[in-house]
């Protein structure tokens, strides 16, 4: 490890570490969203991973072999997307009062926990229903429990928790996007109109467009790619 040392610069900007990512993974997506939202440009080297051909450099620091992985300059390794989001927030304390306010933290955490638990369970089976015992419609209905809840929240506010973006929006959006894309015609015809508007806002946002830029698979001999 120890690829970057404190004081290392790229393009004149202080480097914070290396981010191993995969463009379409929702966990990696929300990590990139938080880093791009909270951190100054070009603070990380971005290494795009192909899941069927994971680089040994990533496996050496994170044997669990899932993205995202963030290796910091002090060799500390963050292997969970939510930990990376909290790290991003720690680099922008001025954003904490809106992104993760004290009085809303329980609400934010509870929404994310449901997303990462029951909703992700339903999403995985809805996407690949032919691998499981029940029908696609069955697993979609399980996921709709969360969609209904989110849609009701968005009926009276533009974001999941009030009038400001919070970590809940950044953490949950990639998974709702994935659910909607399983059967776009169904989702667009569904009664979740407020959720559709919210999803459309994020899909068209400069932030999302910025973090979804395509990169080739990282290799040692490649020129570094800096992010965000």
Secondary structure as GFF3:
##gff-version 3
##sequence-region A 1 228
A	DSSP	beta_strand	9	10	.	.	.	ID=ss1
A	DSSP	beta_strand	13	14	.	.	.	ID=ss2
A	DSSP	beta_strand	17	21	.	.	.	ID=ss3
A	DSSP	alpha_helix	26	38	.	.	.	ID=ss4
A	DSSP	beta_strand	44	48	.	.	.	ID=ss5
A	DSSP	alpha_helix	56	61	.	.	.	ID=ss6
A	DSSP	beta_strand	69	72	.	.	.	ID=ss7
A	DSSP	beta_strand	77	78	.	.	.	ID=ss8
A	DSSP	alpha_helix	81	90	.	.	.	ID=ss9
A	DSSP	three_ten_helix	93	95	.	.	.	ID=ss10
A	DSSP	alpha_helix	96	99	.	.	.	ID=ss11
A	DSSP	three_ten_helix	102	104	.	.	.	ID=ss12
A	DSSP	alpha_helix	105	114	.	.	.	ID=ss13
A	DSSP	pi_helix	115	119	.	.	.	ID=ss14
A	DSSP	alpha_helix	120	127	.	.	.	ID=ss15
A	DSSP	three_ten_helix	129	131	.	.	.	ID=ss16
A	DSSP	alpha_helix	136	154	.	.	.	ID=ss17
A	DSSP	alpha_helix	167	182	.	.	.	ID=ss18
A	DSSP	alpha_helix	184	189	.	.	.	ID=ss19
A	DSSP	alpha_helix	193	203	.	.	.	ID=ss20
A	DSSP	alpha_helix	206	211	.	.	.	ID=ss21
A	DSSP	beta_strand	226	227	.	.	.	ID=ss22
###
